[in-house]
């Protein structure tokens, strides 16, 4: 069946890795059968959001299997708001990405609230880096912004239990479970907490992490065939307005 990866990156990192340009993403996608991938620029995440988003715009022009997240920097909100509009106008960006630890802003602070407002006004899904108990604040923050839909990247990281209960409490919070430590039972715990399969998404953190890690987590979750279809592609297609298949244009 098709696969849509909702959490990936293009570019090099400050770690000792062999990641490279967008063609590295495509090579990995071919290896693992991933049809479409939604990416942010590593440069935009860790250093300069505007410059990184600009470089990603160029990379996306000739690679129709990749779509972009425009990174929003909560510390430079007016600049990021204008840049988000520029990116979305290209038709190649389908969402926004906000990291919490690199800019040093966590949910609950004024800067993050303003960033949420910007994304809510834009009307696109937000991939939010989540790692810690601050995920407990997200239901209230999302409910206060009609139309805002937030993917909890890494499903809260080490706070995956708290993230599961947060997602269960708000129907516009989604869980995406990629991370380096594949704690057993995370997906099962989320489902027992009340998160429906319709709000579980597949992400890999490629090319920072090899997609085989997340594919193993999906395998071990023991989804039914119908559930697997939803998690691997249908939920993402509906959330982002994407089409998959050789006989269809990839973006509605």
QUIBELZI-V562694 format. One record per residue. RES is the residue in one letter. PHI is phi in degrees with one decimal (none if undefined). NEAR is the number of other ideal C-beta (glycine too) atoms within 12 Angstrom. D_FIRST is the distance of its C-alpha to the first C-alpha in whole Angstrom. Layout:
BEGIN
res=RES phi=PHI near=NEAR d_first=D_FIRST
res=RES phi=PHI near=NEAR d_first=D_FIRST
END
This chain:
BEGIN
res=X phi=none near=22 d_first=0
res=X phi=-62.4 near=29 d_first=4
res=X phi=-134.2 near=37 d_first=7
res=X phi=-117.6 near=43 d_first=10
res=X phi=-96.1 near=45 d_first=13
res=X phi=-95.8 near=46 d_first=16
res=X phi=-144.2 near=43 d_first=19
res=X phi=-148.8 near=48 d_first=20
res=X phi=-139.7 near=46 d_first=23
res=X phi=-118.2 near=42 d_first=24
res=X phi=117.9 near=35 d_first=28
res=X phi=-88.5 near=24 d_first=30
res=X phi=-120.4 near=24 d_first=31
res=X phi=-79.5 near=14 d_first=35
res=X phi=-88.0 near=14 d_first=33
res=X phi=-82.5 near=8 d_first=34
res=X phi=-132.4 near=18 d_first=30
res=X phi=-103.4 near=14 d_first=29
res=X phi=-67.0 near=28 d_first=27
res=X phi=-144.7 near=20 d_first=28
res=X phi=-87.0 near=26 d_first=27
res=X phi=-64.4 near=37 d_first=23
res=X phi=-67.1 near=19 d_first=23
res=X phi=-64.2 near=31 d_first=22
res=X phi=-59.8 near=41 d_first=19
res=X phi=-64.0 near=29 d_first=18
res=X phi=-64.0 near=22 d_first=19
res=X phi=-66.3 near=36 d_first=17
res=X phi=-61.3 near=31 d_first=14
res=X phi=-62.8 near=16 d_first=14
res=X phi=-63.3 near=18 d_first=15
res=X phi=-108.5 near=27 d_first=12
res=X phi=73.9 near=22 d_first=9
res=X phi=-89.7 near=38 d_first=10
res=X phi=-78.6 near=30 d_first=9
res=X phi=-129.7 near=38 d_first=12
res=X phi=-141.6 near=49 d_first=15
res=X phi=-105.8 near=50 d_first=18
res=X phi=-125.2 near=53 d_first=21
res=X phi=-117.2 near=53 d_first=25
res=X phi=-83.3 near=41 d_first=27
res=X phi=-59.6 near=40 d_first=29
res=X phi=-59.2 near=28 d_first=32
res=X phi=-67.1 near=40 d_first=32
res=X phi=-71.3 near=39 d_first=31
res=X phi=-101.1 near=26 d_first=34
res=X phi=-137.9 near=22 d_first=36
res=X phi=-133.2 near=25 d_first=37
res=X phi=-62.2 near=40 d_first=34
res=X phi=-66.1 near=27 d_first=36
res=X phi=-65.0 near=23 d_first=36
res=X phi=-65.8 near=36 d_first=32
res=X phi=-63.5 near=42 d_first=31
res=X phi=-64.0 near=24 d_first=33
res=X phi=-64.5 near=29 d_first=31
res=X phi=-67.5 near=42 d_first=28
res=X phi=-55.0 near=34 d_first=29
res=X phi=-65.2 near=22 d_first=30
res=X phi=-65.4 near=36 d_first=27
res=X phi=-76.1 near=36 d_first=24
res=X phi=-57.4 near=18 d_first=26
res=X phi=-110.4 near=14 d_first=25
res=X phi=-133.4 near=26 d_first=21
res=X phi=-66.5 near=24 d_first=19
res=X phi=-83.1 near=34 d_first=16
res=X phi=-108.2 near=42 d_first=18
res=X phi=-121.8 near=47 d_first=20
res=X phi=-113.4 near=47 d_first=23
res=X phi=-101.9 near=49 d_first=24
res=X phi=-84.3 near=48 d_first=28
res=X phi=-75.2 near=50 d_first=30
res=X phi=-107.5 near=50 d_first=33
res=X phi=-98.1 near=40 d_first=36
res=X phi=-61.3 near=38 d_first=37
res=X phi=-81.2 near=24 d_first=41
res=X phi=-135.0 near=24 d_first=41
res=X phi=-68.9 near=28 d_first=39
res=X phi=-65.7 near=19 d_first=41
res=X phi=-61.3 near=23 d_first=40
res=X phi=-69.4 near=35 d_first=36
res=X phi=-63.1 near=28 d_first=36
res=X phi=-66.1 near=21 d_first=38
res=X phi=-67.7 near=34 d_first=35
res=X phi=-60.0 near=40 d_first=32
res=X phi=-63.3 near=23 d_first=33
res=X phi=-60.6 near=23 d_first=34
res=X phi=-65.3 near=38 d_first=30
res=X phi=-64.9 near=29 d_first=29
res=X phi=-64.8 near=14 d_first=31
res=X phi=-73.4 near=23 d_first=29
res=X phi=80.1 near=19 d_first=26
res=X phi=-102.3 near=30 d_first=24
res=X phi=-107.8 near=39 d_first=24
res=X phi=-122.2 near=41 d_first=22
res=X phi=-166.3 near=40 d_first=24
res=X phi=-119.6 near=46 d_first=27
res=X phi=-127.8 near=50 d_first=27
res=X phi=-129.6 near=49 d_first=30
res=X phi=-90.9 near=37 d_first=31
res=X phi=-107.3 near=37 d_first=33
res=X phi=-83.2 near=22 d_first=35
res=X phi=-64.3 near=27 d_first=36
res=X phi=-81.1 near=28 d_first=37
res=X phi=72.0 near=13 d_first=39
res=X phi=-129.0 near=28 d_first=38
res=X phi=-106.4 near=30 d_first=37
res=X phi=-52.8 near=39 d_first=36
res=X phi=111.6 near=20 d_first=39
res=X phi=-90.4 near=21 d_first=41
res=X phi=-62.0 near=15 d_first=42
res=X phi=-62.6 near=25 d_first=40
res=X phi=-70.1 near=35 d_first=37
res=X phi=-61.2 near=26 d_first=38
res=X phi=-65.9 near=25 d_first=39
res=X phi=-65.3 near=42 d_first=36
res=X phi=-60.6 near=39 d_first=34
res=X phi=-61.1 near=29 d_first=36
res=X phi=-63.3 near=34 d_first=35
res=X phi=-69.4 near=40 d_first=31
res=X phi=-61.2 near=28 d_first=32
res=X phi=-65.4 near=22 d_first=34
res=X phi=-70.6 near=32 d_first=31
res=X phi=77.7 near=21 d_first=29
res=X phi=-116.5 near=33 d_first=26
res=X phi=-63.2 near=42 d_first=24
res=X phi=-114.5 near=50 d_first=25
res=X phi=-92.5 near=47 d_first=24
res=X phi=-109.9 near=51 d_first=27
res=X phi=-66.9 near=44 d_first=28
res=X phi=-122.4 near=44 d_first=29
res=X phi=-160.8 near=28 d_first=31
res=X phi=137.5 near=25 d_first=33
res=X phi=-69.7 near=21 d_first=35
res=X phi=-64.1 near=29 d_first=35
res=X phi=-60.9 near=40 d_first=32
res=X phi=-65.7 near=27 d_first=34
res=X phi=-82.8 near=32 d_first=36
res=X phi=-65.8 near=46 d_first=32
res=X phi=-54.4 near=27 d_first=32
res=X phi=-66.5 near=21 d_first=36
res=X phi=-65.4 near=35 d_first=35
res=X phi=-73.8 near=33 d_first=32
res=X phi=-60.3 near=21 d_first=34
res=X phi=-75.2 near=18 d_first=37
res=X phi=-127.4 near=28 d_first=34
res=X phi=-54.9 near=13 d_first=33
res=X phi=91.6 near=19 d_first=30
res=X phi=-73.8 near=35 d_first=29
res=X phi=-122.6 near=38 d_first=26
res=X phi=-121.5 near=46 d_first=25
res=X phi=-92.7 near=46 d_first=22
res=X phi=-84.6 near=54 d_first=24
res=X phi=-62.4 near=46 d_first=23
res=X phi=70.7 near=39 d_first=23
res=X phi=50.4 near=49 d_first=24
res=X phi=89.1 near=42 d_first=28
res=X phi=60.9 near=31 d_first=28
res=X phi=-73.8 near=20 d_first=31
res=X phi=-105.2 near=30 d_first=31
res=X phi=-68.9 near=38 d_first=28
res=X phi=-68.7 near=26 d_first=30
res=X phi=-61.9 near=32 d_first=31
res=X phi=-64.0 near=48 d_first=28
res=X phi=-61.1 near=38 d_first=27
res=X phi=-70.0 near=27 d_first=30
res=X phi=-63.7 near=40 d_first=30
res=X phi=-65.1 near=45 d_first=26
res=X phi=-66.0 near=28 d_first=27
res=X phi=-87.1 near=24 d_first=30
res=X phi=-143.4 near=30 d_first=29
res=X phi=-79.6 near=19 d_first=26
res=X phi=-114.6 near=31 d_first=26
res=X phi=-109.2 near=47 d_first=25
res=X phi=-116.9 near=46 d_first=21
res=X phi=-109.4 near=52 d_first=21
res=X phi=-134.9 near=48 d_first=19
res=X phi=-99.2 near=49 d_first=20
res=X phi=-67.8 near=43 d_first=20
res=X phi=-175.4 near=31 d_first=23
res=X phi=-74.9 near=19 d_first=25
res=X phi=-94.9 near=18 d_first=26
res=X phi=-93.6 near=25 d_first=24
res=X phi=-53.6 near=24 d_first=26
res=X phi=-65.7 near=14 d_first=25
res=X phi=85.5 near=19 d_first=24
res=X phi=-63.0 near=37 d_first=24
res=X phi=-67.3 near=38 d_first=20
res=X phi=-61.5 near=22 d_first=22
res=X phi=-63.2 near=26 d_first=25
res=X phi=-61.7 near=36 d_first=24
res=X phi=-68.7 near=26 d_first=23
res=X phi=-66.6 near=15 d_first=26
res=X phi=-74.7 near=27 d_first=28
res=X phi=112.4 near=19 d_first=26
res=X phi=-81.2 near=36 d_first=23
res=X phi=-72.6 near=21 d_first=21
res=X phi=-61.8 near=28 d_first=17
res=X phi=-67.5 near=24 d_first=17
res=X phi=-117.5 near=38 d_first=19
res=X phi=-110.9 near=43 d_first=17
res=X phi=-123.9 near=46 d_first=15
res=X phi=-99.5 near=51 d_first=13
res=X phi=-141.4 near=45 d_first=16
res=X phi=-122.0 near=41 d_first=17
res=X phi=66.7 near=41 d_first=21
res=X phi=-62.7 near=42 d_first=20
res=X phi=-94.3 near=37 d_first=22
res=X phi=-64.7 near=37 d_first=24
res=X phi=-126.2 near=30 d_first=22
res=X phi=-65.6 near=26 d_first=20
res=X phi=-57.6 near=33 d_first=16
res=X phi=-60.3 near=20 d_first=16
res=X phi=-64.5 near=25 d_first=19
res=X phi=-68.8 near=42 d_first=16
res=X phi=-63.7 near=29 d_first=13
res=X phi=-66.7 near=19 d_first=16
res=X phi=-62.3 near=38 d_first=17
res=X phi=-63.3 near=35 d_first=14
res=X phi=-59.6 near=17 d_first=14
res=X phi=-72.9 near=18 d_first=17
res=X phi=-73.4 near=28 d_first=17
res=X phi=56.2 near=15 d_first=16
res=X phi=-69.5 near=23 d_first=14
res=X phi=-71.8 near=12 d_first=13
res=X phi=-60.2 near=11 d_first=10
res=X phi=-66.8 near=13 d_first=11
res=X phi=-66.6 near=23 d_first=12
res=X phi=-61.4 near=24 d_first=9
res=X phi=-60.1 near=25 d_first=7
res=X phi=-65.7 near=28 d_first=10
res=X phi=-70.5 near=43 d_first=11
res=X phi=-75.4 near=38 d_first=8
res=X phi=-155.4 near=34 d_first=8
res=X phi=-66.4 near=27 d_first=10
res=X phi=-60.2 near=34 d_first=13
res=X phi=-66.7 near=43 d_first=14
res=X phi=-60.2 near=33 d_first=13
res=X phi=-71.6 near=22 d_first=16
res=X phi=-66.7 near=32 d_first=18
res=X phi=-101.2 near=36 d_first=18
res=X phi=69.4 near=23 d_first=18
res=X phi=-107.2 near=33 d_first=15
res=X phi=-118.8 near=24 d_first=13
res=X phi=-125.6 near=32 d_first=10
res=X phi=121.9 near=15 d_first=10
res=X phi=-68.3 near=11 d_first=13
res=X phi=-96.5 near=7 d_first=15
res=X phi=-127.3 near=15 d_first=15
res=X phi=-64.5 near=14 d_first=17
res=X phi=-72.4 near=30 d_first=15
res=X phi=-128.9 near=24 d_first=18
res=X phi=-75.3 near=15 d_first=19
END
